[in-house]
Amino acid sequence: MTEGTPSTRSINSINHISENDLGAVVVASSHGGLYSAYKAVTARVRGIILNDAGRGRDDAGVASLDFCGRYGAPAAVVSYMSARIGDVADMEARGTISDCNELAARLGVTPGMRVADATACLLQGAFTAPGTPDEVSETRHEEPLAPGAQPLVCIDSASLIRPEDAGRVVITGSHGGLIGGDPHKAINVECAFAAFNDAGVGIDDAGIGRLAPLDRRGIPAVTVDYMSARIGDARSTLHDGVISRANDAAAALGMVRGRPLAQALRAWLAG
């Protein structure tokens, strides 16, 4: 692709974006948080459409709008109640715009617009490559929570999980939806426990889609309420998150709705 070519690309995860998307309008069914915006701007896209994940705590699910606008990239988000998060085919079939930045609005994007129409708007006008953004990195760290227990693996994105995380407690900032609707992608290792953000749960309960497949694999898993923790931020999941849903394997460990995640984990790990 050459710079300025009016092309489009559809991806289930923002992690699939690359330098080959220069000048494209990208529709990605990831949440519209800061890291998604950073990836889009770094790829120098013409425009980006993401899922608003219910907006959530501190408007973390739509932080991409201001970030992209700051660096000259039109951006919009679709309502979590109109299309399944993590499923770009559904997003393009049913998604409706819930918000956009000023640059997208100037091109004709408006709330309530279908994704196809918003994409057409973003294809209009002369392409100016976005500026170079300040770095936004997804982080991975280990954190002790209970005396004598193995430290927890905290990753802002489930994509940061490693084979050596098998058998460990993994706390993510990712949404709890299935990527492309594929249950095999619920998580990529056989961990001892996993936590996600419920992204407002949304249409078809998409934001908690990972829980049942993980239950079938014998992996306890929960989501935290999107208004309790910032999506894309594993530390917030751990320290701010309040459990919204738990699969049967997690419920058997005392992970119940309304309980702070850190409190529930301490009790389990100490026992």
For each residue, the residues with C-beta under 8 A, 3 or more apart:
1: 5 7 20 21 22 23 24
2: 5 22 23
3: 22 23 44 127 129
4: 23 126 127
5: 1 2 23 24
6: 23 25 46 123 127
7: 1 23 24 25
8: 24 25 26 27 119 123
9: 17 21 24 25 26 27
10: 26 27 28 88 89 92
11: 14 16 17 26 27 28 29 88
12: 16 28 29 30 86 87 88 179 180
13: 16 28 29 30 86 159 179
14: 11 17 28 30 35 36 39 40 50
15: 30 39 157 159
16: 11 12 13 28
17: 9 11 14 21 26 28 39 40 43 45
18: 21 43
19: 22 43 44
20: 1
21: 1 9 17 18 24 26 43 44 45
22: 1 2 3 19 43 44 45 129
23: 1 2 3 4 5 6 7 44 45 46 127 129
24: 1 5 7 8 9 21 45 46
25: 6 7 8 9 45 46 47 48 49 119 122 123
26: 8 9 10 11 17 21 40 43 45 47 48 49
27: 8 9 10 11 48 49 88 91 92 115 119
28: 10 11 12 13 14 16 17 36 40 48 49 50 88
29: 11 12 13 50 51 83 84 85 86 87 88 90 91
30: 12 13 14 15 33 36 50 51 85 86 175
31: 36 50 51 52 53 61 85 175 197 199 231 232
32: 36 37 50 51 52 53 61 62 63 64 65 75 77
33: 30 36 37 53 60 61 63 64 230 231 232
34: 37 38 60 63 64 67 136 232
35: 14 38 39 136 137 138 156 157 232
36: 14 28 30 31 32 33 39 40 48 50 64 232
37: 32 33 34 40 41 48 63 64 65 67 68 73 75 136
38: 34 35 41 42 67 133 135 136
39: 14 15 17 35 36 42 43
40: 14 17 26 28 36 37 43 45 48 64 68 73 75
41: 37 38 44 45 67 68 71 73 130 131 133
42: 38 39 133
43: 17 18 19 21 22 26 39 40
44: 3 19 21 22 23 41 129 130
45: 17 21 22 23 24 25 26 40 41 48 73 130
46: 6 23 24 25 73 74 122 123 127
47: 25 26 73 74 75 76 104 107 119 122 123
48: 25 26 27 28 36 37 40 45 64 68 73 74 75 76
49: 25 26 27 28 75 76 77 78 91 95 97 115 118 119 122
50: 14 28 29 30 31 32 36 64 75 76 77 78
51: 29 30 31 32 61 77 78 80 83 85 86 91 95 175 199
52: 31 32 55 61 62 77 78 79 80 98 99
53: 31 32 33 56 60 61 62 80 85 175 197 199 200 202 207 226 231
54: 61 80 199 200 201 202 207 226 227
55: 52 59 60 61 62 200 226
56: 53 59 60 61 197 199 200 226 227 229 230 231
57: 60 226 227 228 229 230 231 236 240
58: 230
59: 55 56 62 63
60: 33 34 53 55 56 57 63 230 231 232 233
61: 31 32 33 51 52 53 54 55 56 77 80 199 200 226 231
62: 32 52 53 55 59 65 77 99
63: 32 33 34 37 59 60 66 67
64: 32 33 34 36 37 40 48 50 67 68 75 77
65: 32 37 62 68 69 75 76 77 99 100 101
66: 63 69 70 101
67: 34 37 38 41 63 64 70 71 133 136
68: 37 40 41 48 64 65 71 73 74 75 101 103 130
69: 65 66 72 73 75 101 102 103
70: 66 67 133
71: 41 67 68 130 131 132 133
72: 69 103 128 129 130 131
73: 37 40 41 45 46 47 48 68 69 103 130
74: 46 47 48 68 100 101 103 104 106 107 109 122
75: 32 37 40 47 48 49 50 64 65 68 69 100 101 103 104
76: 47 48 49 50 65 97 99 100 101 104 109 118 122
77: 32 49 50 51 52 61 62 64 65 97 98 99 100
78: 49 50 51 52 82 83 91 95 96 97 98 115
79: 52 82 83 95 96 97 98
80: 51 52 53 54 61 83 85 199 200 202 203 206 207
81: 200 202 203
82: 78 79 94 95 96 98 203
83: 29 51 78 79 80 87 90 91 93 94 95 96 115 203
84: 29 87 90 91 177 181 202 203 204 206 209
85: 29 30 31 51 53 80 175 177 199 202 206 207
86: 12 13 29 30 51 175 177 178 179 180 181 206 209
87: 12 29 83 84 90 91 177 178 180 181 206
88: 10 11 12 27 28 29 91 92 180
89: 10 92 93 180
90: 29 83 84 87 93 94 95 181
91: 27 29 49 51 78 83 84 87 88 94 95 115
92: 10 27 88 89 95 115 116
93: 83 89 90
94: 82 83 90 91 203
95: 49 51 78 79 82 83 90 91 92 114 115
96: 78 79 82 83 111 112 113 114 115
97: 49 76 77 78 79 100 109 110 111 112 113 114 115 118
98: 52 77 78 79 82 111
99: 52 62 65 76 77 111
100: 65 74 75 76 77 97 104 105 109 110 111 118
101: 65 66 68 69 74 75 76 104 105
102: 69 105 106
103: 68 69 72 73 74 75 106 107
104: 47 74 75 76 100 101 107 109 118 121 122
105: 100 101 102 108 109 110
106: 74 102 103
107: 47 74 103 104 121 122 124 125
108: 105 121 124
109: 74 76 97 100 104 105 113 118 121 122
110: 97 100 105 113
111: 96 97 98 99 100
112: 96 97
113: 96 97 109 110 117 118 121
114: 95 96 97 117 118
115: 27 49 78 83 91 92 95 96 97 118 119
116: 92 119 120
117: 113 114 120 121
118: 49 76 97 100 104 109 113 114 115 121 122
119: 8 25 27 47 49 115 116 122 123
120: 116 117 123 124
121: 104 107 108 109 113 117 118 124
122: 25 46 47 49 74 76 104 107 109 118 119
123: 6 8 25 46 47 119 120
124: 107 108 120 121
125: 107
126: 4
127: 3 4 6 23 46
128: 72
129: 3 22 23 44 72
130: 41 44 45 68 71 72 73 133
131: 41 71 72
132: 71
133: 38 41 42 67 70 71 130 136
134:
135: 38
136: 34 35 37 38 67 133
137: 35
138: 35 155 156 157 159 160 173 232
139: 154 155 156 234
140: 153 154 155 156 160
141: 154
142: 151 152 153 154
143: 151 152 154 235 238
144: 147 149 151 152
145: 149 151 152 238 262 265 266 269
146: 149 265 266 269 270
147: 144 270
148:
149: 144 145 146 269 270
150: 168 169
151: 142 143 144 145
152: 142 143 144 145 168 169 170 171 238 265
153: 140 142 161 165 168 169 170 171 191
154: 139 140 141 142 143 171 172 234 235 237 238
155: 138 139 140 158 160 161 170 171 172 173 234
156: 35 138 139 140 160 172 173 174 232 233 234
157: 15 35 138 160 172 173 174 232
158: 155 161 172 174 187 188 196
159: 13 15 138 174
160: 138 140 155 156 157
161: 153 155 158 165 170 172 187 188 189 191
162: 165 189
163: 166 189
164:
165: 153 161 162 168 170 189 191
166: 163 189 190 191
167: 190 191 192
168: 150 152 153 165 191 192
169: 150 152 153 191 192 193 265 269
170: 152 153 155 161 165 187 189 191 192 193 194 195
171: 152 153 154 155 194 195 234 237 238 261
172: 154 155 156 157 158 161 194 195 196 197 234 237
173: 138 155 156 157 197 230 231 232 233 234 236 237
174: 156 157 158 159 196 197 231 232
175: 30 31 51 53 85 86 196 197 198 199 207 231
176: 196 197 198 199 207 208 209 210 211 223 245
177: 84 85 86 87 199 202 206 207 208 209 210
178: 86 87 181 182 183 185 186 206 209 210 213
179: 12 13 86 182 185
180: 12 86 87 88 89 185
181: 84 86 87 90 178 209
182: 178 179 185
183: 178 186 212 213 216
184: 213
185: 178 179 180 182 188
186: 178 183 209 210 213 214 217 221
187: 158 161 170 191 194 210 214 219 221
188: 158 161 185
189: 161 162 163 165 166 170
190: 166 167 217 219
191: 153 161 165 166 167 168 169 170 187 194 219
192: 167 168 169 170 219 220
193: 169 170 219 220 221 250 253 265
194: 170 171 172 187 191 210 214 219 220 221 222
195: 170 171 172 221 222 223 224 237 238 241 261
196: 158 172 174 175 176 210 221 222 223 224 237
197: 31 53 56 172 173 174 175 176 207 223 224 226 229 231 232 237 241
198: 175 176 201 207 208 223 224 225 226 244 245
199: 31 51 53 54 56 61 80 85 175 176 177 202 206 207 226 231
200: 53 54 55 56 61 80 81 207 226
201: 54 198 205 206 207 208 223 226 244 245
202: 53 54 80 81 84 85 177 199 205 206 207
203: 80 81 82 83 84 94 206
204: 84
205: 201 202 208 209
206: 80 84 85 86 87 177 178 199 201 202 203 209
207: 53 54 80 85 175 176 177 197 198 199 200 201 202 223 226
208: 176 177 198 201 205 211 223 244 245
209: 84 86 176 177 178 181 186 205 206 212 213
210: 176 177 178 186 187 194 196 213 214 221
211: 176 208 214 215 221 222 223 245 246 247
212: 183 209 215 216 247
213: 178 183 184 186 209 210 216 217
214: 186 187 194 210 211 217 219 220 221 247 249
215: 211 212 218 219 221 247 248 249
216: 183 212 213
217: 186 190 213 214
218: 215 249
219: 187 190 191 192 193 194 214 215 249
220: 192 193 194 214 246 247 249 250 252 253 255
221: 186 187 193 194 195 196 210 211 214 215 246 247 249 250
222: 194 195 196 211 243 244 245 246 247 250 255 261
223: 176 195 196 197 198 201 207 208 211 243 244 245 246
224: 195 196 197 198 228 229 237 240 241 242 243 244 261
225: 198 228 229 241 242 243 244
226: 53 54 55 56 57 61 197 198 199 200 201 207 229 231 244
227: 54 56 57
228: 57 224 225 240 241 242 244
229: 56 57 197 224 225 226 233 236 237 240 241 242
230: 33 56 57 58 60 173 233 236 240
231: 31 33 53 56 57 60 61 173 174 175 197 199 226
232: 31 33 34 35 36 60 138 156 157 173 174 197
233: 60 156 173 229 230 236 237
234: 139 154 155 156 171 172 173 237 238
235: 143 154 238 239
236: 57 173 229 230 233 239 240 241
237: 154 171 172 173 195 196 197 224 229 233 234 240 241 261
238: 143 145 152 154 171 195 234 235 241 261 262 265
239: 235 236 262
240: 57 224 228 229 230 236 237
241: 195 197 224 225 228 229 236 237 238 260 261 262
242: 224 225 228 229 258 259 260 261
243: 222 223 224 225 246 255 256 257 258 259 260 261 264
244: 198 201 208 222 223 224 225 226 228 257
245: 176 198 201 208 211 222 223 257
246: 211 220 221 222 223 243 250 251 255 256 257
247: 211 212 214 215 220 221 222 250 251
248: 215 251 252
249: 214 215 218 219 220 221 252 253
250: 193 220 221 222 246 247 253 255
251: 246 247 248 254 255 256
252: 220 248 249
253: 193 220 249 250 264 268
254: 251 259 264 267 268
255: 220 222 243 246 250 251 259 261 264 268
256: 243 246 251 259 264
257: 243 244 245 246
258: 242 243
259: 242 243 254 255 256 263 264
260: 241 242 243 263 264
261: 171 195 222 224 237 238 241 242 243 255 264 265
262: 145 238 239 241 265 266
263: 259 260 266 267
264: 243 253 254 255 256 259 260 261 267 268
265: 145 146 152 169 193 238 261 262 268 269
266: 145 146 262 263 269 270
267: 254 263 264 270 271
268: 253 254 255 264 265 271
269: 145 146 149 169 265 266
270: 146 147 149 266 267
271: 267 268
